[in-house]
Amino acid sequence: QVQLVESGGGLVQPGGSLRLSCKASGSNIYTMGWYRQAPGKQRSLVATITSSRITNYADSVKGRFTISRDNAKNTMYLQMNTLKPEDTAVYYCNAGGNSWRAGQYWGPGTQVTVSS
């Protein structure tokens, strides 16, 4: 069993930065990822990272977001730069899937709002 808890969301102006963290309890051998869901839209992949740190990004965030993980701390991060209003969503941490599909473990989510 894996439990995930996100932190680091908040309100930021367009062009600003935020760093999200996801603390995992349990095994750290899983591929982990960030997904997001905006109001009225389906949840979608943002970025994933395997246990050997191979990464995959949605086209909409390439060059702006960076996913990373610290296996010693069982923690995954998402550095978000040059944020846009369309990045506004609830961001969810996920584990147990692969580079393109979510696994069965989800965190409760953290709100990111990009607005002036």
C-alpha positions in Angstrom: 0.0 0.0 0.0 1.3 3.5 -0.9 0.0 6.7 0.5 0.7 10.0 -1.2 0.5 13.6 0.1 1.0 16.7 -2.0 2.1 20.1 -0.8 3.2 23.4 -2.3 0.2 24.6 -4.2 -1.1 28.1 -4.1 -1.9 31.3 -5.9 0.8 32.8 -8.2 0.8 35.5 -10.9 1.3 34.6 -14.6 5.0 34.1 -15.3 5.7 33.1 -11.7 7.0 29.8 -10.3 5.9 27.2 -7.8 7.3 23.9 -6.6 5.0 21.0 -5.7 6.1 18.1 -3.5 4.7 14.6 -3.1 5.7 12.6 -0.1 5.2 8.9 -0.5 4.9 6.3 2.3 5.6 2.7 1.4 7.7 1.4 -1.6 9.6 3.9 -3.7 10.1 1.5 -6.6 7.1 2.8 -8.5 6.9 5.1 -11.5 5.4 8.3 -10.1 3.7 11.2 -11.8 1.8 14.4 -11.7 -1.6 14.8 -13.2 -3.9 17.8 -13.2 -7.6 18.5 -13.5 -9.1 21.9 -14.3 -12.8 22.6 -13.7 -15.0 21.0 -16.4 -12.0 19.0 -17.8 -10.7 15.5 -17.5 -7.7 14.7 -15.4 -4.6 14.7 -17.7 -0.9 13.7 -17.5 1.5 16.5 -16.6 4.8 14.6 -16.1 6.0 11.2 -15.0 9.3 9.8 -13.7 10.4 6.2 -13.3 12.4 4.8 -10.4 15.5 5.2 -12.6 14.5 8.9 -13.3 13.4 8.5 -16.9 11.0 11.4 -17.5 8.0 12.1 -19.8 6.2 15.4 -20.1 2.9 16.7 -21.7 3.7 18.9 -24.6 1.9 21.8 -22.9 4.5 21.9 -20.1 7.7 20.9 -21.9 10.5 23.5 -21.2 8.6 25.0 -18.3 8.1 22.2 -15.8 10.7 19.8 -14.4 9.9 16.6 -12.5 12.4 15.1 -10.2 12.5 12.6 -7.3 14.6 11.9 -4.2 14.3 8.2 -3.6 16.1 8.5 -0.3 13.4 10.8 0.9 10.5 9.0 -0.9 9.6 12.4 -2.4 8.8 13.6 -5.8 8.8 17.2 -7.0 7.4 19.4 -9.8 9.2 22.6 -10.4 6.8 24.8 -12.4 8.2 28.0 -14.1 6.6 30.5 -16.4 3.2 29.6 -15.2 0.2 30.5 -17.3 -3.5 30.9 -16.4 -4.2 27.7 -18.3 -2.0 25.8 -15.8 -4.7 26.5 -13.1 -5.9 23.1 -11.8 -5.9 20.7 -9.0 -2.6 18.8 -9.2 -2.5 15.2 -8.2 0.4 12.9 -7.3 0.2 9.4 -8.7 2.2 6.2 -8.3 2.1 2.7 -9.7 1.6 3.4 -13.3 4.0 3.8 -16.2 5.4 6.7 -18.2 2.1 7.2 -20.1 -0.7 5.9 -17.8 -1.6 6.5 -14.2 -1.4 3.9 -11.5 -3.8 3.0 -8.8 -2.4 5.3 -6.0 -3.5 8.9 -5.8 -2.9 11.8 -3.4 -5.7 14.1 -2.4 -4.5 16.9 -4.7 -3.3 20.5 -4.3 -4.8 23.5 -5.9 -2.6 25.7 -8.2 -4.2 29.0 -9.3 -2.4 31.2 -11.8 -4.0 34.6 -11.8 -3.2 38.3 -11.7 
